[in-house]
């Protein structure tokens, strides 16, 4: 297990009271590698903390989520993984790894800081989408002393039906082994990003250099790593703590902007999340939030409030 090398805390791009520190990690084939840990502390000193990991083509900007945890007496930490958001460097391919275990180094380092260096003995793990897959695999292997885990629309299987899950995955793995950096042809409508961004149809400000509305390109090597992660999870994990899985109430694939973009998951297939949630561990609670977006805490006000109420109820029952 590696703990990385930490730089000093500096004001984050979100502005104080958000602070950030860089975690220097071993270089890879593209050169120097870093991750970034952002923290917003609760009003009073506490031994309780949350560690959050974002999804694909994403980074931490969900300030209302951090503040919600602060109000409940938790210090909030968010990790921008290597090659994402604050951690992306000019020489790097955005979001690119060929093994999801490459991210375990920064997760080790972040958890070490939260639990050991900063003295929190009650740590809740939380993650969104691809981060939910990565965090589940990491927790299964590392077995951190976590009090609970809250997963927001975790990516647990490949959307696209049996053809993509079978033959398509075989092709992805074959090409990924030979030409990992080769890009997969795909078309992204950008509806999801536009449903969120304050300059379009949403209410959230975020950096579109770090979270492009039309997403980043996807390589065969990266998707092959995702499919191996799916297979490992579906074989059964045990993360060692109670788990809450939240998702939207359903999926739609809209061809244009409209109500469906705001009221359904337009990124992942909700039935797959429901199907595979219990593979994460022996104690899993699954709740669908009607009218929620893919990132349920960025939903419209009604479903967003419902999601927070469910987290609060689950925390009171199983964690706090």
N, C-alpha and C positions, 0 to 999 in steps of 0.2 A: 504493500500500500504506500502510495506517495502522498506527501502533504504539500508539495509545491513550495515556491518561495514567494512571500508576500511583500508587496510594497506598502508604503504608508497610505492611510486613508486620505482622500482628497474630496472636495465637493463634486458631486455627480453632475452629469449633464441635465438631470431633472431639477437641479438646484437643491440647496439645503432645505430640510434636514436630511436629504438623501446624500450619502457618502459612498465612495467607491474605492476599491483597491484592486490592483492588477496582480494576477497570479502568474508568475513565470513558469512555464512548463518545458519539458524537453522538446527540442526542435523536431520537425518531421521533414518529409521530402521537399516541402515547399519553403522551409526555413523556420525562423523563430515562431514560437507558439505561446499565446497567453490566453487566459480566461479572466473574467472580471466579476468581482463580487460586490454587489450593491447592498447597502444596509440603511434602513430607517428604523430608529430605535423607538420603543414605547416611551410614554411620558415618564414612567417611573422605572427604576432599575428592576430587572426581572431575570429569572433563570429559565424562562420559557422563550422559545424562538421558533420561527418558521423558515424553511429553506425551499425556495421556489426555483423551478426550471421551466423555461419557455418551450415553445414548439418550433417546427421547421419554418424557415423564412420569418423569423420572429426574434424578439429580444424583450427584456423587461421594460415595460412602460405602463403597466396596470397599477397606477398609483392608488386608485380607490381600493383595490384588493389589499395592498400593503397597509393602508390606513385602517381598514376594517380589522385586520389582525392586531395592529397597534392598539386600537380601542379595547381589545380584549386582553391586553397585557402581554402581548408577544412582541419581541424584537423581530423585524422582518428582514430576511436576507434573500436576495435574488441573484442567481448565477447566470451570467451571459456566457454560454459555452464557447469553446474555441471556434473561431471563424464565424461567429454570430455577433451582431450588434456591436457593442462597445469593444469586443474582442477581435473583430475583423480587421486585418491589416492589409495594406495595399498589395502585398506579394501573395496573398492567399486567395484560393477559390472559395467563394462564400459557402458556408455550411458543409464543406466537403470533408468526409472521412470515409474510409472503406471498411471500418470495423467500429461498431457502436461502443466497444470497450475502450476505444481511444478516449472517450469522454469520461471514463471512470477516474482518470487522474485528477481532473478538475473537481469532480464530485467528492473524491477523497479529500482533496485540499479544502474545499468549502466546508464540508462537514467537520473536519478537524478544527477549522477556525471557529465555527459556530459552537460546537460542543465542548471542545477542550480549551482552546485558547481564550475564548470569550466566556466560558463557564456556564453554558446552558445545559441543564440536565433533563430538559423536557423539550424535545425537538419534534416538530411536525413537518413531514416532507410533503411538498405539493408540486404538481407539474401539470403542464398542458400539452395535449396532442403528442407529437413525437417525443417531447420531454417526458411524457408519462410512460412511454415504452422504455426509454433509456433509464429513467429513475427506477422502474420496476426491476429491470435486469440488474442494475447496480445494487439495489437493496437486497435482492435475492442472493447475490454473490458475496457482498461485503457484510451483510447482516448488521447494519448500524443500529445503535440503541435508539430507535425512533419510537415516539409515543403514538404516532398514527401517520396515515398517508391520505391526502386528498388529491384525486386525479380528475382533471377537467378535460373531458372528451379525449381520453388517451387513444393513441393509434395502435390498435391491437391486431389488425388484419388488413389485407390489401383490398381496397375497393375495386370494383370492376367485374365481379362475378367469378365463376369457376375457371373461365378461360385464362384470366389474368393470374388467378391464384395457382393454377396448375402449369399449363404450357408456357404462359407468359413469364412466370417466375423462373422456370427452367432456362428460358432464353436470357433473361436478365442476369442470372447467375453465371451462365457461360460467357457472355460478353463482359460482364463485370470482372471476371477472373483474368481475361486477356487484355481488355481495354477499359480499365476502371474509370478513366476520366472522360470517356466518350459520352456525349450528351444524348439523352432520350428525347426524341421528337415529341412534343406535346403542345397543346394550345390551352392557355389559361385566360379565362374571360375577365378576371380581376374583379368580379362582383363582390366577393367576400371582403377584399381589402377596401373597396369603395363603400361597403356597408358600414365600415368601422371608422374611416378617416373623417375628421372634422371638416375637411375641405370638400367632401363629397356628400355621402348620405348618412354619415355617422356623427358621433360626438367626441371621438378620441383623437387627440394629437399624437402623432408618432412620426419618426424619421423614415421617410420612404427610401432613403439610401440603405437603411438597415432592414426595412420591411417593405420591399417593393409591392405596389398594388397588384402587379402581374406576376409576382413570385420570382424566385431565382431559378435558373436552370437546374435540372436534375440529371445526375450522371448514373451510368449503369453500376459503377462501383458503390455509390452511396445507396442506391435502391437495393442492391444485392445485400448490403449490410442490414438494411431494414428488414428484408425478408428473412434473413437468418435470425434476426431478433424476434420477429413474429413467431417463427417456428419454435424457438427456445421458450418463449412465453406460453405458447399454446400447449407445450408439453407439460406445463405446470410449474409454477414458482411458489416460493414461500418467503414473503418479504419480512415476516416476523412481527407484524403489527396490524391493528385494524385498518381497513382500507375503505374509503368512500369514493365511489366512481359516479361522477355526474356527466350527463350528456343532454343534448337537446331531446325533444320528444320525437323527432323524426328527421328524415333526410329528404332534400329536394335537389334537383340539378337544374336550376333555372337558366334559361338562355339569355335573359335580360334582367335588368334591375326591376324589382317589384317587391311585394310583401313577402314572398317566399324567401328572399335573400335575408330578410331580417328575422324571420320566425322559424327557420329550420337550420340544421347543419348542412351547409353546402360544400363541405370539404370531405367529411368522412361519412361512412354508412353506420347509422345508429344501431341497426340490428347486430352488426359485428361487435360493437362496443358492449352491448348487452350480453351477447353470446359468450365473449371471452373474458369478461370481468372476473368471473370466479376462478380463472386460471392464475390470477395474481397472488392469491394466498388463501388461507383457510377461513379468514374472517373478512368478508367483503360485503359491503352494502352498495347496491346500485339504485340510483334515482334518476329518472328522466324528467327534465324540466320543460314543460310544454311552452312553446314559443321562444325557446332559447336559440342563440347562435352557436356556432362551433366553439368559440371561447365563451363559455356560459357567463363569466363575470363581465363580459363586454356586451351582453344582451341588452335589449330594450329594458326600460326601468321595471316593468312588471315581472318578467321572468328573471331579471337580475336579482330583484328583491327575494323572489322565491328561492333562487339558488343559495343566497346568503342565509336564508332561514333554514334551509336543509343542512348546510354546513354547521350552523350554530346548534341545531338539534342533535346532529350526529356527534359533534364534539362534546356536548353536554352528556351524552349517553355513553360514549365509549372511550373518550380521551381525557377530558378534564375531570 
